[in-house]
Amino acid sequence: MAYFSLAGFQIGSPVTVTATAYDACIHCCSKNDGITKSGTKAVAKQTIAVDPNLIPLGTKVFIEGLGIYIAEDTGSAIKGNRIDIFMETHQQAINFGSKNLRIYILEEKTPRI
C-alpha cells in the first residue's frame, strides 16, 4: 500500500470523476510523441488529461488510491468531470478501463512570514 504526504497543500473538496486511461500510442492519442497540451512529456504516475475549464493545466490533483498527479494534458473526449490517466503501455490503459474515482484539487500553501 502506498502512502502520500499532503503536507504543504490545502486540500479542496472531493469531486467524483469518471477516470479512463491512455498512453502515448497512436490508438490513444492520434499521435505517438508523448507531448502533452502543456508541452511536457507525459509521465506515468504523474500526468493526467483534464478539461481545463474545470481543472486548469498545471494543477496538482490527489486521486484517491493512486496519489498526486499533475494536470498536463487535454483530450477531445475529456470534458467536465472526466479525467484520463497516463499509463506506460497501451495494455495498462486498456486494463484500467473506466472507473468512478474521487479527486481533490491541491493548492500549495504559502508560508507565513
C-alpha positions in Angstrom: 0.0 0.0 0.0 1.3 3.4 -0.9 1.2 6.4 1.4 1.3 10.0 0.2 2.2 13.1 2.2 -0.2 16.0 1.5 1.8 18.3 3.8 2.2 21.7 2.3 -1.1 21.6 0.4 -4.5 22.9 1.0 -7.0 20.2 0.0 -10.1 21.1 -1.9 -13.5 19.4 -1.6 -13.8 16.0 -3.2 -15.0 15.7 -6.8 -16.2 12.4 -8.3 -14.9 11.9 -11.8 -15.1 9.2 -14.4 -11.5 8.1 -15.0 -10.1 6.4 -18.0 -6.5 5.8 -19.1 -4.3 6.4 -22.1 -0.8 6.0 -23.3 1.4 7.7 -26.0 0.3 5.4 -28.8 -1.4 6.3 -32.0 -4.6 4.5 -30.9 -5.0 6.5 -27.7 -3.7 9.9 -28.9 -3.8 10.1 -32.7 0.0 10.7 -32.3 2.9 8.9 -30.6 5.3 11.5 -29.3 4.0 11.7 -25.8 4.0 15.5 -25.7 1.1 16.9 -23.7 -1.0 20.0 -24.3 1.2 21.9 -21.7 4.3 21.0 -23.7 5.7 18.5 -21.2 6.5 14.8 -21.9 3.7 12.6 -20.4 4.9 10.5 -17.5 3.2 7.5 -16.0 2.1 8.0 -12.3 2.2 11.8 -12.9 0.3 13.0 -16.0 -3.5 13.3 -16.3 -5.6 14.8 -19.0 -8.4 17.1 -17.8 -11.0 19.6 -19.0 -9.0 22.8 -18.5 -12.3 24.7 -17.9 -12.7 22.6 -14.8 -9.1 21.9 -13.8 -6.5 24.3 -15.1 -3.4 22.9 -16.7 -0.6 22.7 -14.1 -2.9 21.9 -11.2 -1.9 19.2 -8.8 -4.6 16.7 -8.1 -4.8 13.9 -5.4 -6.6 10.9 -6.8 -7.8 8.5 -4.1 -6.0 5.2 -4.2 -3.4 6.5 -6.8 -1.7 9.6 -5.4 -0.7 13.0 -6.6 -0.9 13.8 -10.4 -0.5 16.9 -12.5 -3.0 18.2 -15.0 -0.7 18.4 -18.0 -2.9 17.2 -20.9 -6.3 17.5 -22.5 -8.2 15.3 -24.8 -11.2 15.7 -27.2 -13.3 13.3 -25.1 -12.2 14.8 -21.7 -15.0 17.2 -20.8 -16.5 18.1 -17.5 -15.9 15.6 -14.6 -13.8 13.3 -16.6 -10.0 12.6 -16.4 -7.6 10.4 -18.4 -4.7 8.9 -16.5 -1.4 8.4 -18.5 -0.1 4.8 -18.4 3.2 3.4 -19.6 1.7 0.9 -22.1 -1.5 0.5 -24.2 -2.3 -2.7 -22.4 -2.2 -1.0 -19.0 -4.5 1.7 -20.3 -7.0 -1.0 -21.6 -6.8 -2.9 -18.3 -7.6 0.2 -16.3 -10.9 0.6 -18.1 -13.3 3.2 -16.7 -13.8 3.9 -13.0 -15.5 6.5 -10.9 -12.9 8.0 -8.6 -12.7 10.8 -6.1 -10.2 13.5 -6.7 -9.1 16.6 -4.6 -7.6 19.7 -6.1 -4.4 20.7 -4.3 -3.2 24.2 -3.7 0.2 24.8 -2.4 0.1 26.6 1.0 2.0 29.8 1.1 4.4 30.0 4.0 3.6 32.6 6.7 6.2 35.3 7.1 
